[in-house]
């Protein structure tokens, strides 16, 4: 039996993966994106930020963001960590996390809105706090196993 890959209702694959991954794998790269992340992003777009543009990667449209979704070993952030001898097991390299910006509101405002609506979230998430992510919202689907819907952390 062939299993179909989960795809987002609202995001194109190029918004979720770096250009290296897309160039190498094309549309089959959906397999690298965690289904819980897809469900969570679709919920955010549909229920928490309806009518607002959510920007993750925009490299395919000529924008500056190319490492805000799934990152590979060719991406500068990952290369830099490897060069410095740091074991880098971020949610980004595992297809479980994104950095996003929500049109018309600041990152702290977006985090507050997610927190206010956390009952709608389909899975537990982690959010990077305001101090370590002042201009973007890092969201990932790591479950800390403590029963909380949202866990805040400092990178």
Steps between C-alpha positions, in 0.01 A plus 500: 500500500638841406472758775432855388704780651321757711495843337394835637172663401652847523878480453702405196790263555747772399381697804594211729837376368829661407588538130760221521242245613246612242754496216615149593164340582226717349145432617597167657663711775161511674622176657748702707232718664341360816126453462441659842677814378285510186181460704613769745593750228171442319311555827689825563416627153137395517398569860749726677624729221224485236548749220860573602800394299740275688852516358743216564734461200452735206816425299292361213325837461829694510485565874779491756386201708639160403587334833181565699355154435673166449877553481760267354876462542563751219316781682723763661350463848562124506845535341595759761400271786695208349806720447484601866474133605144534630265202472202666333179302542257787458138453409586667169731222381243239600208666317324573829548877533471834325577864556209710382379855477131592504401793281397812686597393852823471694649168605413558869140579399484184289629287790237654729228419247618140471513473879151650535365240254707203611191289560465482120846356447489141376829404670735636766748755365802694611539874443826688532452786745495871414858563615668241277270545197398867494402528131381151411293224657684173533245221531571129513306184577733350758288359783673557833281234664382728781137529393530866401366611164775766466852494640712814473876473467813706444728398214 
